[in-house]
Amino acid sequence: MFGQETIVVYVQLLNEGTVSYRAAFARRLSTDTVELLKSENFDPDELWEFSVGSIVRIEKRKMSAPHEILVATALIKES
């Protein structure tokens, strides 16, 4: 049920010198939108592409066969 399900999504880290992602908890709002949640392991020194509390679009991406992950890809509403 949307709004109650917590899932793991990956948010790109900026200024890392290479493409890097951080796993983050998110509250599913619809099939392809989530609200990013603050977790216990949140590091305020990391610069995330989308901030905690933001509503973002997600999509499945293949990272290495056969693994697919959900990646935050577009901002819908800033926190």
Secondary structure, 3 states (H helix, E strand, C coil): CCCCCEEEEEEEEECCCCCEEEEEEEEECCCCEEEECCCCCCCCCCEECCCCCCEEEEEEEEEECCEEEEEEEEEEECC
